[in-house]
Amino acid sequence: MSNITVKQAMDELKSRSGYSFVFSSADVDTGKKISVSSENQSINAVIEQILRGQGLTYEIQGKNIILKKVNVSDQQVPKKNITGSVLDVNGDAIIGANIVVKGTTNGTITDLNGHFSISDVSSNAVLVLSYIGYKDKEIHVNNQSDFKIVLNEDTQALEEVVVVGYGTQKKEVVTAAITSIGADDIAVSPSADVAAGLAGRLSGVIINTRSGEVGNEGTSIFVRGKSTYGSNTEPLYVVDGIARTEEDGILSRMDPNDIESISVLKDASAAIYGSRAANGVILITTKRGKTGLKPTINVSYNHSFAQPTRIVKMADAATYATARNWANITKGLEPTYTEEEIRKFADGSDPLNYPNTDWYRTVQKTWTHQDKANLSLRGGSERVQYFMSGGFLNQGTPFNNGFTYNRQINVRSNLDAKVNDYIKISLDLSAKKLGRVLPRDGSVNGGSMYSHVALNLPTILAKYPGTDLAAPARDGDNPLVQTSGEAGETKTDRWLFNSQANITIDIPWVKGLSLVGSFAYDFYQQKYKQFKNVAYVYNYDQATGEYSKIIVPTISSPSLTVEEKRTENLTGNVRANYHNTFNEVHTIDAFFGFEESKAKSSMLKGYRGNFASGVVPELPFGDSNTQTNDGLWGETARINYFGRAMYDYDNKYMLQFQFRYDGSQNFPKGNRYGFFPGVSAGWTISREAFMSDINWLDNLKIRASWGQMGNDVVDAYQYMVLYGLTAGSVFNGAQVSGLSQKRAPNPNITWEVSNSYDVGIESRFFGGQLSFEFDWFKSRRTNILSKRNASIPAFTGLSLPDENIGIAENQGIEFMIGHQKSVNKDFSYSISGNFTYAKNNVVFSDEAPMAEEYQKAEGHPIGSSLRYKAIGIYSESDMADSNVPKRPGTMAGDIKIWDANGDGEINSLDRIRQDLTDIPQIVYGVNLGITWKQFDLSLLFQGQAKVINTIQETWVDPSSGGAGNLMQWWTEDMWTPENTDGTKPRLGTPNKINGTTFTNINAAFFKLKNAEIGYTLPVAVREKIGVANARVYLSGTNLFSFDHMRGMGIDPEATGSGYGGWALNPQRLINLGVNVSF
C-alpha cells in the first residue's frame, strides 16, 4: 500500500488482523502520507512502518495497540552502537530478519551472515526481532553491546502455506480437509518405514504396522477408513507433483531426511487427481535449497537396537503334553504321555529325550541392530538453490546364526535456477538401491518358515545338547537350517531412478500469468533369485553315540528360480497459472493443465531343478529337462485435463472449483473418459466486523466441500474376451495346441466413483496458543467392480466378468486440538491430539436371494466375516437340557453357540455377519513436546478401538495328527472334567472352534508409539568446536502397549497377517542418534 494516510493504514490493519489503535489525537498525525508493505511481515514490522517518524512508542495489549509519545527522559539516556547475529535453533544464520528498537523506527535487517548493527541505542531500549515463520522476540539491551539471538520457529506461521494438488495455498484460504506434517515430525521416528512413523500423527489417516519383518513391515494406510470392497484400497502417492508407485509403497523406503512435508487430501481437494483419487491422495514434497542460505552440511547418524514387541507364547513341553492327553481323552483315546514323562518335560532332567524347546527364542535373537545415516548439503543464492543428500540403511538379521539382511542406499539432488527475471528451471534426480536376503522360502511370513517356528512341538529337540547339529523337526525340516542359509536363500535387488525437469515462465505483459511445464522419467528394475538347496539334519543313536546326517525331505534336489522385472514411466504436463489480487481484496488463483503419461512393464521368469551341486546357483548349471519359463509385458497410457479456480475476497469469503477429465486405457472407448469435479467454500467468520471485539479469538473459519473421484486401478482389458492356451487336439498323430475362452467380456465396464462430502470448522485462540479443527465427512462409493457369483448357481459352471454393481458408504468425524506456549525464554511446551472415527458399510453386493438378513454383507462393515456367535461354554446341565440348541456331537466343554434364527438347531443358518473387522473404526494420537534450555522431550501416544484380531484357529487342537503346538493361552483355564467352570473350550472336540467369535479378540490398544529426549549444544560450545549445530538424542518406538493380547504374546497391530503377523510382531527400537551441521 503506497501513498495512504496513517488513518487509512490503521483502518486496513484493523480489518485484516483485528488489532485496534488506542492513542491521543494530539500525539499522532493521522493525516501523514506513508507507504506500508505487509507481505510476509509480522504485525510488529507493520506497526513500525505505520508509526515511522512520529516519535511514538507502542505496547500490544490483547487486540489493542497502545500508542504513547517517547518519554523525554528516555531520550536523554546515553546512546551506543550495538551489534549481533540472529540464528535459528540449528545455529544457521537467519538472513533478512527485522531488528527494530521498540517504539521507534530505528532498525535494520540481518545480512547474508545473519549479522546486524544499529546505532544510537539507549541502554534501557528493547530490541524487537521478527522474521516470517519465526516467533517474534524482545531483548532488553541493558549494558550489553553484542548479541547472539536465537529465534524459534512459529508452528502456526509455518503452516501458513499448505501443499495442495499442483501447487500451494495459504492456510487461511484453504477450503479443503487437508492434514499436513513437517520435516521435523517426519524425521523423529527411528523406524526404517516412514509410513509406520506417521501413525498417530495425522488425523483421518489410519496406519497399522502389520509385521516386524525387516524390509517388509506390511504397513497399511487408509485415508478416513476403507471405502470400497473393490480390488484397490491404496491412496494415490504424488511426489513433487508427479503420481508415482513403488513396490511395498512409496513411503516405506523413502529417506525421511529428504522429505520437507507430507499433505493428505481427504475430501473434494483430491478431485484434482480424478480417476485415482477415490482412496485419498498423499502429497510428498522433498526438500529444496533456500535463497540466502549459506552452504550448510548436515550429518545425521543413528544406531538402533531392535527386537519384536512381543514373542508369541506357545505352550511349553509339559503343558503341550498335558493338553495332548486331554484332547485324546475327549476323543476316547489313550493318553499319549505318562505323568512321569510330563514331569521330565517340566523339570529338564533329561533334555535329550524330554526336551522343552521354545522355538521362537531358539530361532530369534533377543536384539538385532539397525543403522541409518544421512549426509546433505543445502543452500542457495538469488540465482541458484540446491539440496543434495545421500542416505544409508542397514538392518541386520533377526535370527540366531542368521545370514539375512535388508540394506538401502539412496541419493537425491534437487536444483533450482533463475535464468532471468521471467524464467525459472529445476532439475530433480533421485536413485535408490535396495538389497534384501531372506531364507529359502522367500519370506519369513505366510505359511513358510515361521509356520515351522510356531507349530513345531516343544517336545522335539531344535539341536542336540552340547552341539550345533540340528535335529529333525516338523515335516523333517528345522527352522535353524533355514535361518543359517544352508537350505538356500531368496535374494531381491531393486534399483529405482526418478528424474524430473520443470520450467516456469512468467509472462511479463500479463500480471500474475505464468506457464509451467514438467517432465518426469522413472525407471524401476528388480532382480529376484530364489535358490532352494538340499539341507541336512541329524539323527542321534544313543546306543553308539554317533550322529547320522539325513536329508531334509522337503527339498530333494537343488532348484533355482530367477525373475526380472522392469518398469518405465513417462509423465509430462503443462499448466497455465494465473494469480492476481485486485483492489487488495479480490484474489483470483486459477490454472488449467494437460497431462499425459505412459508406462511400459515387463517380466521374465525362469526355472531349473536337479542341480548337481549347490556350489554355483546359476541357471546354466541346472537340469535343462526341468526348465520352465514365463513372462509378462504390458503398456498403459493416460490422458488428463485438469484445472482449478479459486476466488478469495479479503481472506474472508472463499469459493473454489476444480476438475479433472481423465482418460484410461482400462475401459472401452465409450467409457474411457470420466469427468471428476469438486467444489468447496469457506467463510472466515473472525474477519467480520462484528467479531473484532473478541480479543481472544484469532481465527474462526467454516468450510464445506463436495467432490467426485474415481478409481481405475482394475485389471486391464476386462472389456475384451480373454483366451488361453489349451492342450488342444491330436491331428495326424501330433498334439496341436489350441485356444479356449477363459473369461467372458464386460463391454460396459467403467469407473468406480466416489462422491465425497465434508463440513469442517477451524479455530485458533489466545494468540495461537490454542487451536481446534473438526470435520464431519461422508463418502458414497458406487460402480464397485464385483462378480454376480452369489446369485448365479455354482452348478452352472459360468465364470462371469466383473460388473459395476457394488455400493458402499463410509462416514465419520475427526478432530484435532492443540495447545502451545512459551512460558519464558528457557521453557516452552506443546500438546496436541487427534481423533478419527470412520465407519463403513456395504450398501449393495451380489448375494444369494434367499440369504437371511443377519447374514448379508449389506448393512455391515466391508470385509466383515460370517461367524457363529460364541456365548460361553456348554455345561453338563446344558447337555441335559433338550431346550438348549446344540450341534450334533456336542459335549460339555464345547463352545456354546447362539441360535441366531431361533429354530432350536445349530447349523450354518446361525452364522451372523460381524460388526467389526481388523481395520479400526477409531484411531487417535496424543503428542507432547517440552523444551527446557538445551533439552527437548517428545512423546507420541497412539491408540485404536472398535477393531478385532482373529487369532489362528489352527493353534488350538494338539490332537490333529500331532501336527503342531498350541498357544499357551488356550491351556489357561480350559474346560476339563476337573475344571467345569473353565472359560476356554475343551480340546479335541469334533465341534472345533473354527468359525466362531471366540477367536475374535479385542484389538484395541493404547501405545507409547515414540519417545525422544535430546540435547542441543549451547551456541558458545558450538562456536568453540566449529559447528553450526549439534544435537544428540535417545529415542524409542513401540515402547509399551496396554491391550487385551499381552497374555498371548501377540501385538494387536499384527491383525490379519496370519503366521507372519504373529511370528514377527512389529519391532521395538531403542535408538541413539546425533545430528551435526556445519
C-alpha positions, 0 to 999 in steps of 0.5 A: 500500500503506497501513498495512504494516510496513517488513518487509512493504514490503521483502518486496513490493519484493523480489518485484516488482523483485528488489532485496534489503535488506542492513542491521543489525537494530539500525539499522532498525525493521522493525516501523514502520507506513508507507504506500508508493505505487509507481505510476509511481515509480522504485525510488529514490522507493520506497526513500525512502518505505520508509526515511522517518524512520529516519535511514538512508542507502542505496547500490544495489549490483547487486540489493542495497540497502545500508542504513547509519545517517547518519554523525554527522559528516555531520550536523554539516556546515553546512546551506543552502537550495538551489534549481533547475529540472529540464528535459528535453533540449528545455529544457521544464520537467519538472513533478512530478519527485522531488528527494530528498537521498540517504539521507534523506527530505528532498525535494520535487517540481518545480512547474508551472515545473519549479522546486524548493527544499529546505532544510537541505542539507549541502554534501557531500549528493547530490541524487537526481532521478527522474521516470517515463520519465526516467533517474534522476540524482545531483548532488553539491551541493558549494558550489553553491546553484542548479541547472539539471538536465537529465534524459534520457529512459529508452528502456526506461521509455518503452516501458513502455506499448505501443499495442495494438488499442483501447487500451494495455498495459504492456510487461511484460504484453504477450503479443503480437509487437508492434514499436513506434517513437517520435516521435523515430525517426519524425521523423529521416528527411528523406524526404517518405514516412514509410513509406520512413523506417521501413525498417530500423527495425522488425523483421518489417516489410519496406519497399522504396522502389520509385521516386524519383518525387516524390509517388509513391515506390511504397513497399511494406510487408509485415508478416513477408513476403507471405502470400497470392497473393490480390488484397490484400497491404496491412496494415490502417492504424488511426489513433487507433483508427479503420481508415482508407485513403488513396490511395498509403497512409496513411503516405506523406503523413502529417506525421511531426511529428504522429505520437507512435508507430507499433505493428505487430501481427504475430501473434494481437494483430491478431485484434482487427481480424478480417476485415482483419487477415490482412496485419498491422495498423499502429497510428498514434497522433498526438500529444496535449497533456500535463497540466502542460505549459506552452504550448510552440511548436515550429518545425521547418524543413528544406531538402533537396537531392535527386537519384536514387541512381543514373542508369541507364547506357545505352550511349553513341553509339559503343558503341550503334553498335558493338553495332548492327553486331554484332547485324546481323552475327549476323543476316547483315546489313550493318553499319549504321555505318562505323568512321569514323562510330563514331569521330565518335560517340566523339570529338564532332567533329561533334555535329550529325550524330554526336551522343552524347546521354545522355538521362537527364542531358539530361532530369534535373537533377543536384539538385532541392530539397525543403522541409518545415516544421512549426509546433505548439503543445502543452500542457495543464492538469488540465482541458484538453490540446491539440496543434495543428500545421500542416505544409508540403511542397514538392518541386520538379521533377526535370527540366531546364526542368521545370514539375512539382511535388508540394506538401502542406499539412496541419493537425491539432488534437487536444483533450482535456477533463475535464468532471468527475471521471467524464467525459472528451471529445476532439475530433480534426480533421485536413485535408490538401491535396495538389497534384501536376503531372506531364507529359502522360502522367500519370506519369513511370513505366510505359511513358510518358515515361521509356520515351522517356528510356531507349530513345531512341538516343544517336545522335539529337540531344535539341536542336540545338547552340547552341539550345533547339529540340528535335529529333525523337526516338523515335516523333517525340516528345522527352522535353524537350517533355514535361518543359517542359509544352508537350505538356500536363500531368496535374494531381491535387488531393486534399483529405482531412478526418478528424474524430473525437469520443470520450467516456469515462465512468467509472462511479463505483459500479463500480471500474475500469468505464468506457464509451467511445464514438467517432465518426469522419467522413472525407471524401476528394475528388480532382480529376484533369485530364489535358490532352494538347496538340499539341507541336512539334519541329524539323527542321534543313536544313543546306543553308539553315540554317533550322529547320522546326517539325513536329508531334509525331505522337503527339498530333494534336489537343488532348484533355482528360480530367477525373475526380472522385472522392469518398469518405465514411466513417462509423465509430462504436463503443462499448466497455465497459472494465473494469480492476481489480487485486485483492489487488495481484496479480490484474489483470483488463483486459477490454472488449467493443465494437460497431462499425459503419461505412459508406462511400459512393464515387463517380466521374465521368469525362469526355472531349473531343478536337479542341480548337481551341486549347490556350489554355483546357483546359476541357471546354466548349471541346472537340469535343462529337462526341468526348465520352465519359463514365463513372462509378462509385458504390458503398456498403459497410457493416460490422458488428463485435463485438469484445472482449478479456480479459486476466488478469495475476497479479503481472506474472508469469503472463499469459493473454489472449483476444480476438475479433472477429465481423465482418460484410461486405457482400462475401459472401452472407448465409450467409457474411457473418459470420466469427468471428476469435479469438486467444489468447496467454500469457506467463510472466515467468520473472525474477519467480520466486523462484528467479531473484532471485539473478541480479543481472544479469538484469532481465527474462526473459519467454516468450510464445506466441500463436495467432490467426485473421484474415481478409481481405475486401478482394475485389471486391464482389458476386462472389456475384451474376451480373454483366451488361453492356451489349451492342450488342444487336439491330436491331428495326424498323430501330433498334439496341436495346441489350441485356444479356449475362452477363459473369461467372458467380456464386460463391454460396459465396464467403467469407473468406480466413483466416489462422491465425497462430502465434508463440513469442517470448522477451524479455530485458533485462540489466545494468540495461537496458543490454542487451536481446534479443527473438526470435520464431519465427512461422508463418502458414497462409493458406487460402480464397485467392480464385483462378480454376480457369483452369489446369485448365479448357481455354482452348478452352472459352471459360468465364470462371469466378468466383473460388473459395476454393481457394488455400493458402499458408504463410509462416514465419520468425524475427526478432530484435532486440538492443540495447545502451545506456549512459551512460558519464558525464554528457557521453557516452552511446551506443546500438546496436541491430539487427534481423533478419527472415527470412520465407519463403513458399510456395504450398501449393495453386493451380489448375494444369494436371494434367499440369504437371511438378513443377519447374514448379508454383507449389506448393512455391515462393515466391508470385509466383515466375516460370517461367524457363529456367535460364541456365548460361553461354554456348554455345561453338563446341565446344558447337555441335559437340557433338550431346550438348549440348541446344540450341534450334533456331537456336542459335549460339555466343554464345547463352545456354546453357540447362539441360535441366531434364527431361533429354530432350536438347531445349530447349523450354518443358518446361525452364522451372523455377519460381524460388526467389526473387522481388523481395520479400526473404526477409531484411531487417535494420537496424543503428542507432547513436546517440552523444551527446557534450555538445551533439552527437548522431550517428545512423546507420541501416544497412539491408540485404536478401538472398535477393531478385532484380531482373529487369532489362528484357529489352527493353534488350538487342537494338539490332537490333529495328527500331532501336527503342531503346538498350541498357544499357551493361552488356550491351556489357561483355564480350559474346560476339563472334567476337573475344571467345569467352570473353565472359560476356554473350550475343551480340546479335541472336540469334533465341534472345533472352534473354527468359525466362531467369535471366540477367536475374535479378540479385542484389538484395541490398544493404547501405545507409547508409539515414540519417545525422544529426549535430546540435547542441543549444544549451547551456541558458545560450545558450538562456536568453540568446536566449529559447528553450526549445530549439534544435537544428540538424542535417545529415542524409542518406538513401540515402547509399551502397549496396554491391550487385551493380547499381552497374555498371548504374546501377540501385538494387536497391530499384527491383525490379519497377517496370519503366521507372519503377523504373529511370528514377527510382531512389529519391532521395538527400537531403542535408538541413539542418534546425533545430528551435526551441521556445519 
